Amino acid sequence: MFNHAVSTAVEYNIPVVWIVWNNLGYVSIRDQQFGFFGRGRELATRFRRESTGELLGPDYAAMARAMGAKGILVERPGDLREQVVAALECGQPCVVDVRVDADVAPPATGSWDLPPLPAPPPNFGWES
């Protein structure tokens, strides 16, 4: 959410690695909205092409390269281990953009206060 940190790492040659679970939006926020307002009710949490409704996602690996860092795109689960090892061994700032299913909702472990609405309880993965 703060991509300028990549530029700072490049500036000071800090070999940090970011792994971005690229789910084509702010899906954790979407899931919070589902908890408060019901499944299917979301606002401004996903990026869509206006003309078609197609989900869009930034290419974080390309953004990293544009800032002078290494950028790696992972599109298949079987490639993740090898690419994370490569990122850790490259000796420079690196962003690993991992494309994940935008419709998978990870377990919620917390919530927000939105008075007067009662907070939905965390599901910790018990509900699907």
C-alpha positions as CSV (number, residue, x, y, z in Angstrom):
1,M,0.0,0.0,0.0
2,F,3.1,2.2,0.3
3,N,5.1,1.6,-2.9
4,H,7.4,4.5,-2.2
5,A,9.1,2.2,0.4
6,V,10.5,0.3,-2.6
7,S,12.2,3.5,-3.9
8,T,13.7,4.1,-0.4
9,A,15.1,0.6,-0.3
10,V,16.6,1.1,-3.7
11,E,18.1,4.4,-2.6
12,Y,19.8,2.8,0.4
13,N,20.5,-0.6,-1.2
14,I,18.5,-2.5,1.4
15,P,17.9,-6.1,0.2
16,V,14.3,-6.4,1.5
17,V,11.8,-8.6,-0.1
18,W,8.0,-7.9,-0.4
19,I,5.6,-10.6,-1.2
20,V,2.3,-9.2,-2.6
21,W,-0.7,-11.5,-2.6
22,N,-2.3,-9.8,-5.6
23,N,-6.0,-10.5,-5.4
24,L,-7.0,-7.7,-7.7
25,G,-8.2,-5.3,-5.0
26,Y,-8.6,-4.6,-1.3
27,V,-10.2,-8.0,-0.7
28,S,-9.7,-8.0,3.1
29,I,-11.7,-4.7,3.1
30,R,-14.3,-6.3,0.8
31,D,-14.7,-9.2,3.3
32,Q,-15.1,-6.8,6.1
33,Q,-17.9,-5.1,4.2
34,F,-19.5,-8.5,3.5
35,G,-19.4,-9.1,7.3
36,F,-21.2,-5.8,8.1
37,F,-23.5,-5.5,5.1
38,G,-24.0,-9.0,3.7
39,R,-22.3,-11.1,1.0
40,G,-22.2,-9.3,-2.3
41,R,-22.3,-5.8,-0.9
42,E,-19.0,-4.1,-1.5
43,L,-18.0,-0.6,-2.3
44,A,-14.7,0.5,-3.9
45,T,-12.7,-2.6,-3.0
46,R,-11.8,-4.0,-6.4
47,F,-10.4,-2.5,-9.6
48,R,-12.6,-3.1,-12.6
49,R,-12.5,-2.0,-16.3
50,E,-15.5,0.3,-16.5
51,S,-16.6,-0.8,-20.0
52,T,-16.6,-4.6,-19.2
53,G,-16.5,-5.0,-15.5
54,E,-13.4,-7.2,-15.9
55,L,-11.3,-7.3,-12.7
56,L,-7.9,-5.5,-13.1
57,G,-4.8,-5.7,-10.9
58,P,-1.7,-3.6,-10.9
59,D,1.5,-5.3,-12.1
60,Y,3.5,-4.9,-8.9
61,A,6.6,-6.6,-10.4
62,A,6.7,-4.0,-13.2
63,M,6.2,-1.2,-10.7
64,A,9.2,-2.5,-8.7
65,R,11.4,-2.6,-11.8
66,A,10.3,0.9,-12.7
67,M,11.6,2.0,-9.3
68,G,14.9,0.3,-9.8
69,A,14.2,-2.9,-7.8
70,K,13.9,-6.4,-9.0
71,G,10.3,-7.5,-9.8
72,I,9.1,-11.1,-10.0
73,L,5.7,-12.2,-11.2
74,V,4.4,-15.6,-9.9
75,E,1.3,-16.9,-11.7
76,R,1.5,-20.6,-10.8
77,P,1.6,-22.0,-7.2
78,G,4.3,-24.4,-8.2
79,D,6.7,-21.5,-9.0
80,L,6.3,-19.7,-5.7
81,R,9.1,-21.5,-3.7
82,E,11.7,-21.1,-6.5
83,Q,10.9,-17.4,-7.0
84,V,10.9,-16.6,-3.3
85,V,14.3,-18.2,-3.0
86,A,15.5,-16.2,-6.0
87,A,14.2,-13.0,-4.4
88,L,16.0,-13.7,-1.1
89,E,19.2,-14.5,-2.9
90,C,19.3,-11.6,-5.3
91,G,20.8,-9.1,-2.8
92,Q,18.7,-6.2,-3.8
93,P,15.2,-4.9,-3.1
94,C,12.7,-7.2,-4.7
95,V,8.9,-7.4,-5.0
96,V,7.3,-10.8,-5.7
97,D,3.9,-10.3,-7.2
98,V,1.9,-13.5,-6.5
99,R,-1.4,-13.7,-8.4
100,V,-4.0,-15.3,-6.2
101,D,-7.7,-16.1,-6.7
102,A,-9.6,-12.9,-6.1
103,D,-12.7,-14.7,-4.9
104,V,-11.1,-16.6,-2.1
105,A,-11.8,-15.1,1.3
106,P,-9.2,-15.8,3.9
107,P,-10.3,-16.2,7.5
108,A,-11.2,-13.0,9.3
109,T,-9.5,-12.6,12.6
110,G,-10.7,-9.1,13.5
111,S,-13.2,-6.5,12.7
112,W,-13.9,-2.7,12.8
113,D,-16.2,-0.7,15.0
114,L,-18.9,1.0,12.9
115,P,-21.4,2.2,15.5
116,P,-24.3,1.8,15.6
117,L,-23.8,-1.5,13.7
118,P,-22.7,-4.5,15.8
119,A,-19.3,-5.9,14.7
120,P,-19.5,-9.2,13.0
121,P,-17.5,-11.9,14.9
122,P,-14.2,-13.1,13.5
123,N,-14.7,-16.5,11.7
124,F,-11.1,-17.8,12.0
125,G,-11.9,-19.9,8.9
126,W,-14.7,-21.9,10.5
127,E,-17.3,-20.6,8.1
128,S,-17.1,-20.8,4.3
